[in-house]
Each structure stands twice: as structure tokens, then as C-alpha cells.
Amino acid sequence: MAKELQMSVPAFCKKKAQGAKMKPPRVNKEGAIEIARQLRAIGNNVNQLTKRANESKAIPIEELQEIQKELGAIWQQLS
């Protein structure tokens, strides 16, 4: 069980002795790496849009909707 929780055996035993409820993560390590990659890409897009907005340039609503859609997909992976 400690391996599933990505914990060392001593750390797992300590948490269990303290009465902690242990749940395996919803996303495995590879999934977490992929989600982090997706969030970095979205962050880059948001930074570019922010720069445009600060330059008083219009931001197409489609770009904002696309970011919202991508964030929704990531949220679904985590729920």
C-alpha cells in the first residue's frame, strides 16, 4: 500500500499510526507529469493573452473559451 501512495514504508506506518486515512492518488506519476505539461502550456497561453491585454489589444473570445475548455478537461482528470 505504501508504494501505491508513493510513500516510503516508514512514512506510511507513521501516518497510519497517527490515524491518517490513506487514499491512493487519483492520478499516477505519469498522469501527473502530463497534467503538469498541459498546465505549463496553458500558463504560457495565459501569459501571452495578458501581455496583449496590457498592450490594449483585443483578445478574441475564442482564445479565452479554448483555455477555459482545456482547464475543464484537466479538472475532469483530477476529479
LINCORCOR-V53484 format. One record per residue. N is the residue number from 1. SS is DSSP state (2 for helix, 1 for strand, 0 for the rest). Layout:
BEGIN
((N/SS) (N/SS))
END
This chain:
BEGIN
((1/0) (2/0) (3/0) (4/0) (5/0) (6/0) (7/0) (8/0) (9/2) (10/2) (11/2) (12/2) (13/2) (14/2) (15/2) (16/2) (17/2) (18/0) (19/0) (20/0) (21/0) (22/0) (23/0) (24/0) (25/0) (26/0) (27/0) (28/0) (29/2) (30/2) (31/2) (32/2) (33/2) (34/2) (35/2) (36/2) (37/2) (38/2) (39/2) (40/2) (41/2) (42/2) (43/2) (44/2) (45/2) (46/2) (47/2) (48/2) (49/2) (50/2) (51/2) (52/2) (53/2) (54/2) (55/0) (56/0) (57/0) (58/0) (59/0) (60/0) (61/2) (62/2) (63/2) (64/2) (65/2) (66/2) (67/2) (68/2) (69/2) (70/2) (71/2) (72/2) (73/2) (74/2) (75/2) (76/2) (77/2) (78/2) (79/0))
END
